[in-house]
């Protein structure tokens, strides 16, 4: 069981898996939670249900309506396994008017890194300014 490993070793393991962009506090918290069997059960359940739901076909018509109304903006980042390049390219081709941004300094786990969070907030603030009078 992971709980038998020292917290610092668990945190180093998390950082090794997640990469350098994963913040120290996030790695420590993840390492702490990973020692709890209820947390692991919940994480595995979420993963299983997300993969099941991801099999559903994307509602392109709904995305087109939102994009036509100027109410759809998406952000993609390098190497994102949850939103790969083929998905970005497909949406770009099938959803005219979609605001689609590719942010080199981001990752799917941007919330785990203070610098990425600040960058994403600046980006989103710029997107949202379009709706202000």
N, C-alpha and C positions, 0 to 999 in steps of 0.2 A: 504493500500500500504506500501511496505517496506521502501519507502523513508521517511515516517513519523517517523520511529524508529531512535533513535540516532545511529550514526555510530559505537560507541563502543559496543552497544548492538547487532547490526547486525554482527559485527566481532566475538563476543562471540558465537552467534548462528552458524556462519559458522564453527568455531573451534569445537563446540559441535557435529556438523554433520560430519565433516571431520576427527576428531580425533586429538590426540596430535602431530602426525607427521607433521601436516599442519603448516607451518611457520606463524609467526605473520604478516609479511608483506603480505604474500599471503592471509591470512584471511581478513586483512584490505582492500586489493584491491578487493577481491571477494565481500566483503560486500558493498563496494562503487559501484561496477558495478551492483550488484544485485538490486540496487535501480533504475536502468535505465531500463525502459520497453523495449527499443530496444535491450539491452544486453540480457534480459531474452528471448525475442522473438527469437533472434539468437541462444541462447543456446538450447532452446527447439527444434528449427529447426534442429540443428546439431544432437541432441540426436535422434530425429525421423528418420533422414536420415541414421545415423549410424546403428540404430537397423534394419531398412529396409534392408540395405546393408549386415548386418551381417547374414541375413537369407540365403544368397547365400552359396553354398557349397564351401569348401576350395579346391583350385586347388592343390591337393597333388602331381600330376605329376610335376608341375612347382617347387614346393618346393623340390622335390627329385632331379631335375636337378641342382638346386642351391646348394644343400647340397653336391651332388657328386662332384661339381666343387670347394668345399670348400668355398663357398660364402654365406653361410647362418648360422647365429648365432641368437639365441633367448634367452631372459632373462625372467624368471618368478619370481614372488615374492609371499610371503605368503598372502593368503586371497584376491587375485586379482579377482574381479568379472568379469573383462573384459578378463582375461586369466586364467580361472580356472584350477585346477589340472587335470581334465579329459581331457582338451585340451592338456596339456603338455604330459600326458601319451599317448594320441592318436598319437601326432606328434612323440614322441620317438619311438613308434612302427611302424609307417608308413613311416618315413623319415630317412632311414639309413644314417649315416654320419652327421646328424644335430648336430651342437654344441648347446647344450641346457644347460643353466646355471640357477640355482635356487639361488637367492640372498636373504638371510634372512633379511638383513638390508634395503631392498627396499620395496616400495609400488608402485602401479600404478601411483600415484601422486608424484613420486620422484622429479619432477621439482619444487615442492612447498616447498622443504626442503633443505637447503644449505648442510647439512651433507650427505643427500642421493645423491644430485647432485655430490658432490665430489667423493663419492664412485662409482657412476655409470661411471663417467669420467675415473677413474682409471681402472675400469673393462673393459670399451670399448677400452681404450688405449692398454691394454694388448691383447685384441682380434685383434685389428688392427695391432699390431706389427708383427703378422704372415705374413702380406703382404709386409713388408719392406725388402729390400735386406740386 
